[in-house]
Amino acid sequence: MEKKSVILDCDPGQDDAVAILLALASEQEIDLLGITTVAGNVPLSLTESNARRICEVAGRADMAVFAGAPQPLMRKLVTAEWIHGKTGIDGADLPDPTMPLQVQHAVDFIVDTCMKAADKSITICPIGPMTNVALAMMKEPRIIPKIREVVCMGGAVKEFGNTTPAAEFNIYVDPQAAEVVLSSGVPFVMMPLDVTHKALVTPERLQKFKDLNSPVGNVCGGMLDYFNRFDMTRYGFEGGPLHDPCVVAYLIEPEIFKGRNVHLAIETTSELTMGQTLADWWDIQEKTPNAFVCDDLDHDRFFGLLYERLGKL
């Protein structure tokens, strides 16, 4: 498989943290150019700090981490401490990072990195609100031909939302940014709740993270033990869903996932359904598809990949 040049845009978040670890552990498939952070699950001051904490626990203090947008394009920031805890990665119990935060703004890093690259060579993976990516496209539209694809975590197609009845959190926080990215014409892959709610950290799977018997395994065990409590209580799930690692796993083994090419639209005007992702699953409108939307995965293969890779860190 061709090695992918990747920018990981995130808002850690326990599941973002596992996604970062999976990317760092997969150097054969992923050339991680940098990690950009955005306000989302918690404010920007915490997401940039959390990204560095996770890099350090993986022994990768050399990874460049950039801070980006502190708020959405047009709306007041909504955060999710009620799910992720006051730090965003409650359960990890990690010290303050010692590795430096890069001086360059995340948006400028995205623009500069893309402008230096060949056409269709950069994969951008927003696993939080898409504010940074939208701002980069708006600031310098010439980056658009440089992007091979955008692979994101967000949305809900046949599932209900998890922030409002209509909307998933990442899209709800900044639907206007998601619309900018989707309408850019860049190949667009979406991992909605339809697939991530099938990647559940059951008690047995949680124990396998702890059984890695390493700093990374212990951090994952603690974080996911904390993270699980919400979905198990609210929805009656067998465990908490690992939303964001699905994006990185797709880069490594796309065969793990199933989906279809559809025409996708994002609601940006109605307060009632703000952030809803409308996928024409049955091609009712007969419009040209503009997204590949996943709705299923091989969960045993997915978790097997996680244990195998994270066991190397």
C-alpha positions as CSV (number, residue, x, y, z in Angstrom):
1,M,0.0,0.0,0.0
2,E,1.2,3.5,-0.8
3,K,2.3,5.5,2.3
4,K,0.0,8.4,2.9
5,S,1.1,11.9,3.8
6,V,-1.3,12.9,6.6
7,I,-2.3,15.9,8.6
8,L,-4.3,14.9,11.7
9,D,-6.7,17.6,12.9
10,C,-8.1,16.9,16.3
11,D,-9.7,18.0,19.6
12,P,-8.5,15.5,22.1
13,G,-10.8,13.9,23.6
14,Q,-10.1,10.3,24.7
15,D,-11.0,8.8,21.3
16,D,-8.9,11.4,19.6
17,A,-6.0,10.4,21.8
18,V,-6.3,6.7,20.7
19,A,-6.5,7.9,17.1
20,I,-3.2,9.9,17.6
21,L,-1.6,6.8,19.1
22,L,-2.7,4.6,16.2
23,A,-1.3,7.1,13.7
24,L,2.0,7.3,15.5
25,A,2.3,3.5,15.7
26,S,1.6,3.1,11.9
27,E,4.7,4.6,10.3
28,Q,4.7,2.1,7.4
29,E,1.3,3.3,6.2
30,I,1.2,6.9,7.5
31,D,3.7,9.7,7.2
32,L,2.3,12.0,9.9
33,L,3.3,15.5,8.9
34,G,1.9,17.2,11.9
35,I,-1.0,17.3,14.4
36,T,-3.2,20.3,14.3
37,T,-5.7,21.1,17.2
38,V,-9.0,22.9,17.3
39,A,-11.5,23.8,20.0
40,G,-14.2,21.1,20.3
41,N,-14.5,18.5,23.0
42,V,-12.7,21.0,25.2
43,P,-11.3,24.5,24.6
44,L,-8.2,25.0,22.5
45,S,-5.8,25.5,25.4
46,L,-6.6,21.9,26.5
47,T,-6.8,20.2,23.1
48,E,-3.3,21.4,22.1
49,S,-1.9,20.4,25.5
50,N,-3.6,17.0,25.4
51,A,-2.2,16.3,21.9
52,R,1.3,16.9,23.3
53,R,0.6,14.8,26.4
54,I,-0.3,11.8,24.1
55,C,2.7,12.3,21.9
56,E,4.9,12.2,24.9
57,V,3.4,9.0,26.4
58,A,4.1,7.4,23.0
59,G,7.7,8.5,23.1
60,R,7.2,10.9,20.2
61,A,8.1,14.3,21.6
62,D,9.5,15.1,18.2
63,M,6.0,15.3,16.6
64,A,5.0,18.8,15.7
65,V,1.8,20.0,17.3
66,F,0.0,23.2,16.2
67,A,-2.8,25.1,17.8
68,G,-5.5,26.4,15.6
69,A,-9.0,27.9,15.8
70,P,-10.3,28.7,19.3
71,Q,-13.9,28.9,18.1
72,P,-16.2,27.9,15.1
73,L,-16.5,30.1,12.0
74,M,-19.9,31.6,12.8
75,R,-21.3,30.1,16.0
76,K,-20.6,30.1,19.7
77,L,-18.3,27.2,20.8
78,V,-20.0,24.2,22.3
79,T,-17.8,21.8,24.3
80,A,-18.4,18.3,25.7
81,E,-16.8,18.1,29.2
82,W,-19.9,16.3,30.3
83,I,-18.6,13.3,28.2
84,H,-14.9,13.7,28.2
85,G,-14.3,15.3,31.6
86,K,-12.9,18.7,32.5
87,T,-9.5,17.9,30.9
88,G,-10.9,16.2,27.8
89,I,-8.8,13.1,28.5
90,D,-10.0,12.3,32.1
91,G,-8.8,8.9,33.2
92,A,-5.3,9.4,31.6
93,D,-3.8,11.2,34.6
94,L,-0.8,12.5,32.5
95,P,1.5,15.3,33.6
96,D,1.8,18.7,31.8
97,P,3.6,18.3,28.5
98,T,7.3,19.3,28.2
99,M,7.5,19.2,24.4
100,P,7.0,22.6,22.8
101,L,3.8,23.8,21.0
102,Q,4.8,25.0,17.6
103,V,4.7,28.8,17.1
104,Q,3.0,28.6,13.7
105,H,-0.8,28.7,13.6
106,A,-2.4,25.4,12.6
107,V,-4.1,27.0,9.6
108,D,-0.9,28.4,8.3
109,F,0.8,25.0,8.8
110,I,-1.9,23.3,6.7
111,V,-1.6,25.9,4.0
112,D,2.2,25.9,3.8
113,T,2.4,22.1,3.9
114,C,-0.2,21.7,1.1
115,M,1.4,24.4,-1.1
116,K,4.8,22.7,-0.9
117,A,3.3,19.3,-1.9
118,A,2.4,17.7,-5.2
119,D,-1.1,17.7,-6.4
120,K,-3.4,15.1,-4.8
121,S,-0.7,14.1,-2.2
122,I,-2.0,15.3,1.2
123,T,-4.6,13.4,3.2
124,I,-6.3,15.6,5.8
125,C,-8.1,13.9,8.7
126,P,-10.4,16.1,10.7
127,I,-11.6,14.1,13.7
128,G,-13.1,17.2,15.5
129,P,-14.9,20.2,14.2
130,M,-13.6,21.1,10.7
131,T,-12.8,24.8,11.5
132,N,-9.1,24.6,10.8
133,V,-9.5,22.8,7.5
134,A,-12.2,25.2,6.3
135,L,-10.1,28.3,7.3
136,A,-7.1,26.9,5.4
137,M,-9.3,26.4,2.3
138,M,-10.8,29.8,2.6
139,K,-7.4,31.5,3.2
140,E,-5.7,29.8,0.3
141,P,-8.0,28.0,-2.2
142,R,-4.9,26.8,-4.1
143,I,-4.4,24.1,-1.5
144,I,-7.5,22.3,-2.7
145,P,-5.9,20.5,-5.7
146,K,-3.1,19.4,-3.4
147,I,-5.4,17.4,-1.2
148,R,-5.8,13.7,-2.0
149,E,-8.8,13.3,0.2
150,V,-10.4,14.4,3.4
151,V,-11.3,11.5,5.8
152,C,-13.4,12.8,8.7
153,M,-15.2,11.6,11.7
154,G,-18.6,13.2,11.9
155,G,-22.3,13.0,11.1
156,A,-25.1,10.6,11.5
157,V,-27.0,9.1,8.5
158,K,-29.4,6.4,9.7
159,E,-28.6,7.0,13.4
160,F,-29.9,9.8,15.5
161,G,-27.6,12.5,16.5
162,N,-25.6,12.5,19.8
163,T,-25.7,16.2,20.5
164,T,-29.2,17.1,19.2
165,P,-31.7,14.6,17.9
166,A,-30.5,15.5,14.4
167,A,-26.8,16.2,14.7
168,E,-23.5,14.5,15.7
169,F,-21.2,16.6,17.9
170,N,-18.3,17.4,15.4
171,I,-20.6,18.6,12.7
172,Y,-22.9,20.4,15.1
173,V,-20.1,22.5,16.6
174,D,-19.2,24.0,13.2
175,P,-21.6,23.0,10.5
176,Q,-20.5,25.9,8.3
177,A,-16.9,24.7,8.3
178,A,-18.0,21.2,7.4
179,E,-20.0,22.7,4.5
180,V,-17.0,24.6,3.3
181,V,-14.9,21.4,3.3
182,L,-17.5,19.2,1.7
183,S,-18.3,21.8,-1.0
184,S,-14.6,22.2,-2.0
185,G,-14.8,19.2,-4.3
186,V,-12.0,17.3,-2.5
187,P,-12.8,13.5,-2.3
188,F,-14.6,13.2,1.0
189,V,-14.9,10.1,3.3
190,M,-17.1,10.3,6.4
191,M,-17.1,8.0,9.4
192,P,-20.5,8.8,11.0
193,L,-22.1,7.4,14.2
194,D,-23.6,4.7,12.0
195,V,-20.2,3.0,11.9
196,T,-18.5,4.3,15.1
197,H,-21.3,3.1,17.3
198,K,-20.3,-0.4,16.2
199,A,-16.7,0.0,17.4
200,L,-17.6,-0.5,21.1
201,V,-15.0,-0.9,23.9
202,T,-16.7,-3.7,25.7
203,P,-15.3,-4.7,29.1
204,E,-13.4,-7.6,27.4
205,R,-11.9,-5.2,24.9
206,L,-11.1,-2.6,27.6
207,Q,-9.1,-5.3,29.5
208,K,-7.0,-6.1,26.4
209,F,-5.9,-2.4,26.3
210,K,-4.8,-2.8,30.0
211,D,-3.2,-6.1,29.2
212,L,-0.7,-4.3,26.9
213,N,1.1,-3.7,30.2
214,S,2.8,-0.5,29.0
215,P,2.4,3.2,29.6
216,V,0.3,3.5,26.4
217,G,-1.8,0.5,27.4
218,N,-2.3,1.9,30.9
219,V,-3.3,5.4,29.6
220,C,-5.7,3.9,27.1
221,G,-7.2,1.7,29.8
222,G,-7.7,4.6,32.2
223,M,-9.1,6.9,29.5
224,L,-11.5,4.4,28.0
225,D,-12.7,3.2,31.4
226,Y,-13.7,6.8,32.1
227,F,-15.1,7.4,28.5
228,N,-17.2,4.3,28.5
229,R,-19.3,5.3,31.4
230,F,-21.3,7.9,29.5
231,D,-22.5,5.8,26.5
232,M,-23.1,2.7,28.7
233,T,-25.3,4.8,31.0
234,R,-27.1,7.1,28.4
235,Y,-27.6,4.5,25.6
236,G,-27.3,1.2,27.3
237,F,-24.3,0.3,25.0
238,E,-22.0,-2.6,25.9
239,G,-19.2,-0.1,26.0
240,G,-18.1,3.3,24.7
241,P,-17.6,3.9,21.0
242,L,-14.2,4.6,19.6
243,H,-15.2,7.2,17.1
244,D,-12.0,8.8,15.9
245,P,-9.7,5.8,15.5
246,C,-12.0,4.6,12.8
247,V,-10.6,7.4,10.6
248,V,-7.0,6.3,11.1
249,A,-7.8,2.6,10.7
250,Y,-9.4,3.5,7.4
251,L,-6.1,4.9,6.2
252,I,-4.3,1.7,7.2
253,E,-6.9,-1.0,6.2
254,P,-9.8,0.5,4.3
255,E,-11.1,-3.1,3.8
256,I,-12.2,-3.1,7.5
257,F,-15.1,-0.7,6.6
258,K,-18.1,-0.8,4.3
259,G,-20.1,2.1,2.9
260,R,-21.3,3.6,-0.3
261,N,-20.9,6.7,-2.5
262,V,-23.8,9.1,-1.9
263,H,-24.8,12.7,-2.3
264,L,-24.2,14.3,1.1
265,A,-25.6,17.7,2.3
266,I,-25.2,19.5,5.6
267,E,-27.8,21.6,7.3
268,T,-26.5,25.1,8.2
269,T,-29.5,27.3,8.6
270,S,-32.2,25.6,10.7
271,E,-31.7,25.8,14.5
272,L,-33.9,22.7,14.8
273,T,-31.8,20.5,12.6
274,M,-28.5,22.4,12.6
275,G,-25.5,20.2,11.7
276,Q,-27.6,17.3,10.3
277,T,-25.9,15.3,7.7
278,L,-28.3,14.2,4.9
279,A,-27.0,11.3,2.9
280,D,-29.1,10.3,-0.1
281,W,-28.6,6.6,0.7
282,W,-31.1,5.4,-1.9
283,D,-30.2,7.9,-4.6
284,I,-33.7,9.4,-4.4
285,Q,-32.5,12.7,-5.9
286,E,-30.3,11.2,-8.5
287,K,-27.5,13.7,-7.8
288,T,-23.9,13.0,-8.4
289,P,-22.3,11.4,-5.3
290,N,-19.9,13.7,-3.4
291,A,-18.9,11.5,-0.5
292,F,-18.1,8.0,0.6
293,V,-20.1,7.3,3.8
294,C,-19.3,4.3,5.9
295,D,-21.9,2.4,7.8
296,D,-20.3,-0.8,9.0
297,L,-17.0,-2.3,10.0
298,D,-15.4,-5.6,11.0
299,H,-15.0,-4.8,14.7
300,D,-12.8,-7.8,15.5
301,R,-10.3,-6.8,12.8
302,F,-10.6,-3.1,13.9
303,F,-9.7,-3.9,17.5
304,G,-7.1,-6.4,16.5
305,L,-5.3,-3.6,14.5
306,L,-5.5,-1.3,17.6
307,Y,-4.0,-3.9,19.9
308,E,-1.3,-4.9,17.5
309,R,-0.2,-1.3,16.7
310,L,-0.5,0.2,20.2
311,G,1.4,-2.8,21.5
312,K,4.5,-1.5,19.6
313,L,4.5,1.9,21.4
